[in-house]
Structures are given as C-alpha cells and as structure tokens.
Amino acid sequence: MYDVPIRYEQALDPSALTTIRTTLHAMEKALEDCRNAGVCPDTDPAVVLLARHMATVSTNRRDDDTLRFACTRRLDDLRHFPTILALALRGVDFDAIAKDRFHADGQKAMHDLARVMDLPEGGYEVRSWRGDISISGTVALATHDFVVELAIGGIREGRELTYRAIRGGVRHGKDHYAQILLLVRPERFAARLRRDLKLGPPPAAEPLLLTA
C-alpha cells in the first residue's frame, strides 16, 4: 500500500494534458495509483479533477443532443456495415486485438447462419483456427452435410467464404466461393448454400466431431 504525488500534481496543473488521449493516459495512471494506495478512485480528488479536465480538452463543442444524434446515426451505419466487413477491408494480420474481434464476430455470424438454416442443436459445430500472427486464421461452420469456412486478407479478397458439400464424412464435389458480404445477409447465403450444394432439410441432431 503506497501512494505517489504525481496524480495530484497533474490535477492541480493539467496544462500539459492538451488532448483526450494524454488526459486519458493520465487518468489510467491515476487509477493505478489509487489501487496501489487503497484509495477509492470515485472519490479521489485528483481523479475527479482529471475527469473534469477531460471535457475541457475536447475540440468537439457540440451540445449533448447533437452528439447523441451522431452516435445514433453511427450505430445505424454500423448495422448496415458491420465491423467484420471493415476488418475484411483493413486486414487483421499482426494485430492481435483486430484478430480477436474477427474471430468473435465470425463465430457469431456462423451461429446466425446456423439459426437461419434451422440446424438442430448438436447437429453443427463452430470452430476457430487462429494460425500464426501473420494471418487471420479461419472460422468454420461444419455439419454432416456441408462446411463453410471464413478467412480474410491477401488472396482471399472477394473469396473470403469457402463452402463445400460433405458426404459420408468426406469432401464431396468442388469448392465454392463467395464474398464475406453474404455472411452478414444469412438468409440470402442460406438460400445459396442450399442451391449450390443441393442440400435437403436439416438432419436430426447427431454427435458431430469437427477436425482440422
């Protein structure tokens, strides 16, 4: 348990904290100092002053209603252009945080696809293979009848989705390819899967083991 003076000094003279980024960094250090000192940051005078200083360094002086409207509009934009599409454009190679988000969103999208296709619980599996830091890795949805794989970056541009039929536990027929945009439109992608792979109704749930 120990305390240091720096957060009090910065709170009393925040002239060096001229941006949101530098002020946020100072607040993060102040919170760490509070933990070390056993002080509640919600009542610590230095943390409170630094939090108030945050509002003074913002260059966006619009009123709350305008800012709320901007946030709402941005949310609407993101619903039409989900993060996973942006990640496909910018890539996730050598970016651990972006790669984590890609795999999380990719798995969610595969579960949404399974739901749209009325796949029974236990009749499909969603897995991720992350690979090394230089690639996106792969997210896959596998059933007894087909496999869909998602990977982004490099030569996968425009062909981020690979899908194929499975018969008797082995690959059947040729690979098919599609843009990642279809994955965020699961109803349309489901219809394409059924057509291209000549799929019947979803099977009853059976134990499924997915291997690399």
Phi, psi and omega per residue, in radians:
M1 nan 1.949 3.118
Y2 -2.643 2.707 3.133
D3 -2.165 2.702 3.108
V4 -2.258 2.715 -3.016
P5 -1.471 -0.161 -2.901
I6 -1.083 -0.668 -3.099
R7 -1.178 -0.577 3.087
Y8 -1.180 -0.703 3.126
E9 -1.117 -0.750 3.137
Q10 -1.182 -0.648 3.135
A11 -1.157 -0.671 -3.138
L12 -1.302 -0.520 3.119
D13 -2.405 1.448 -3.087
P14 -1.549 0.351 -3.048
S15 -1.060 -0.440 3.127
A16 -1.408 -0.222 -3.125
L17 -1.650 1.554 -2.968
T18 -1.806 -0.076 -3.139
T19 -2.341 2.871 3.072
I20 -1.070 -0.678 -3.095
R21 -1.104 -0.829 -3.117
T22 -1.201 -0.635 3.106
T23 -1.165 -0.704 3.117
L24 -1.105 -0.708 3.100
H25 -1.075 -0.723 3.109
A26 -1.119 -0.665 3.127
M27 -1.189 -0.669 3.101
E28 -1.079 -0.743 3.098
K29 -1.167 -0.648 3.120
A30 -1.135 -0.697 3.098
L31 -1.117 -0.690 3.091
E32 -1.111 -0.724 3.114
D33 -1.113 -0.664 3.105
C34 -1.098 -0.730 3.101
R35 -1.061 -0.776 -3.130
N36 -1.117 -0.553 -3.086
A37 -1.609 -0.105 -3.096
G38 1.231 0.550 -3.110
V39 -1.843 2.440 3.093
C40 -1.280 2.075 -3.086
P41 -1.193 -0.394 -3.128
D42 -1.180 -0.399 -3.118
T43 -2.014 -0.108 -3.130
D44 -1.118 2.171 -3.052
P45 -1.092 -0.596 -3.135
A46 -1.186 -0.767 3.136
V47 -1.108 -0.724 -3.141
V48 -1.097 -0.766 3.116
L49 -1.125 -0.699 3.108
L50 -1.137 -0.666 3.104
A51 -1.106 -0.708 3.105
R52 -1.187 -0.598 3.107
H53 -1.121 -0.515 -3.139
M54 -0.947 -0.711 -3.100
A55 -1.197 -0.480 -3.064
T56 -1.396 -0.357 -3.085
V57 -1.627 -0.153 3.124
S58 -1.216 2.357 3.096
T59 -1.505 -0.109 3.128
N60 -1.632 1.811 -3.044
R61 -1.746 0.316 -3.109
R62 -1.236 2.744 -3.117
D63 -1.283 2.931 -3.051
D64 -1.056 -0.732 -3.109
D65 -1.075 -0.708 3.124
T66 -1.133 -0.741 3.136
L67 -1.176 -0.676 3.099
R68 -1.113 -0.721 3.103
F69 -1.089 -0.719 3.124
A70 -1.101 -0.697 3.105
C71 -1.140 -0.752 3.130
T72 -1.089 -0.749 3.131
R73 -1.128 -0.686 3.128
R74 -1.142 -0.671 3.086
L75 -1.079 -0.725 3.102
D76 -1.081 -0.717 3.118
D77 -1.078 -0.726 -3.102
L78 -1.205 -0.517 3.077
R79 -1.170 -0.551 3.109
H80 -1.500 -0.375 3.128
F81 -2.382 1.392 -3.034
P82 -1.057 2.821 -3.102
T83 -0.987 -0.636 -3.079
I84 -1.088 -0.517 3.089
L85 -1.252 -0.684 3.086
A86 -1.116 -0.685 3.117
L87 -1.127 -0.627 3.118
A88 -1.122 -0.563 -3.139
L89 -1.336 -0.750 -3.061
R90 -1.538 -0.384 -3.089
G91 1.463 2.834 3.138
V92 -2.232 0.123 -3.106
D93 -1.037 2.309 3.100
F94 1.120 0.264 3.121
D95 -2.142 1.701 -3.017
A96 -1.104 -0.680 -3.115
I97 -1.175 -0.788 3.109
A98 -1.110 -0.646 3.136
K99 -1.163 -0.714 3.079
D100 -1.027 -0.772 -3.130
R101 -1.146 -0.707 3.110
F102 -1.030 -0.795 -3.103
H103 -1.223 -0.652 3.109
A104 -1.151 -0.816 -3.137
D105 -1.219 -0.621 3.106
G106 -1.107 -0.735 3.105
Q107 -1.143 -0.710 3.101
K108 -1.076 -0.755 -3.139
A109 -1.104 -0.660 3.109
M110 -1.180 -0.667 3.074
H111 -1.148 -0.648 3.072
D112 -1.108 -0.710 3.107
L113 -1.100 -0.759 3.112
A114 -1.062 -0.684 3.127
R115 -1.140 -0.791 3.140
V116 -1.080 -0.597 -3.125
M117 -1.485 0.071 3.113
D118 1.023 0.638 3.099
L119 -1.279 2.330 -3.091
P120 -1.244 2.602 3.075
E121 -1.051 2.279 -3.071
G122 1.558 -0.157 3.137
G123 -1.691 0.076 3.090
Y124 -2.614 2.919 3.130
E125 -2.515 2.436 3.067
V126 -1.999 2.219 -3.096
R127 -2.363 2.776 3.035
S128 -2.171 2.398 2.934
W129 -2.058 1.954 -2.969
R130 -1.401 -0.481 -3.102
G131 1.144 -2.897 3.133
D132 -1.526 3.136 -2.994
I133 -1.216 -0.234 -3.062
S134 -1.528 -0.057 -3.112
I135 -2.341 2.891 -3.137
S136 -1.312 -0.446 -2.953
G137 1.403 -3.006 -3.035
T138 -2.331 2.441 2.974
V139 -1.976 2.317 -3.034
A140 -2.307 2.519 2.946
L141 -1.979 2.133 -3.098
A142 -2.180 2.400 3.027
T143 -2.284 -3.083 3.083
H144 -1.247 -0.290 -3.036
D145 -1.954 -0.337 -3.102
F146 -2.822 2.858 3.056
V147 -2.322 2.376 3.013
V148 -2.084 2.258 3.128
E149 -2.117 2.488 3.128
L150 -2.162 2.231 3.035
A151 -2.589 2.626 -3.096
I152 -2.261 2.871 3.070
G153 1.666 2.676 3.033
G154 1.001 -2.247 -3.059
I155 -1.258 -0.092 -3.131
R156 -1.456 -0.093 -3.092
E157 -1.013 2.187 -3.102
G158 1.439 -0.168 3.124
R159 -2.363 0.733 -3.065
E160 -1.153 -0.474 -3.134
L161 -1.785 2.249 3.021
T162 -2.107 2.292 3.112
Y163 -2.454 2.580 -3.096
R164 -2.627 2.761 3.091
A165 -1.424 2.657 3.052
I166 -2.166 2.269 3.100
R167 -2.322 2.145 -3.139
G168 1.113 0.493 3.100
G169 1.448 0.067 -3.139
V170 -2.230 2.806 3.133
R171 -1.060 2.409 -3.114
H172 -2.285 2.211 3.113
G173 1.323 -2.877 -3.039
K174 -1.616 2.850 3.019
D175 -1.348 2.536 3.049
H176 -2.046 2.679 -3.085
Y177 -2.283 2.664 3.111
A178 -2.709 2.811 3.080
Q179 -1.315 2.680 -3.132
I180 -1.098 -0.414 3.134
L181 -0.956 -0.577 3.138
L182 -1.127 -0.502 -3.069
L183 -1.194 -0.479 3.105
V184 -1.570 0.096 2.997
R185 -2.181 1.190 -2.929
P186 -1.052 -0.556 3.131
E187 -1.108 -0.768 3.136
R188 -1.181 -0.711 3.141
F189 -1.166 -0.678 3.123
A190 -1.053 -0.747 3.121
A191 -1.101 -0.684 3.126
R192 -1.170 -0.715 3.107
L193 -1.056 -0.820 -3.125
R194 -1.081 -0.687 -3.119
R195 -1.242 -0.883 -3.043
D196 -1.209 -0.616 -3.054
L197 -1.768 0.040 3.102
K198 0.939 0.932 -3.097
L199 -1.517 2.471 3.034
G200 -1.577 -2.847 3.080
P201 -1.120 2.722 -3.130
P202 -1.080 2.455 -3.123
P203 -1.320 2.835 2.999
A204 -1.125 2.676 -3.085
A205 -1.087 2.274 3.039
E206 -2.379 2.655 3.086
P207 -0.987 2.323 -3.095
L208 -2.204 2.210 3.089
L209 -1.971 2.078 -3.114
L210 -1.771 2.173 3.141
T211 -1.997 2.823 -3.117
A212 -1.167 nan nan
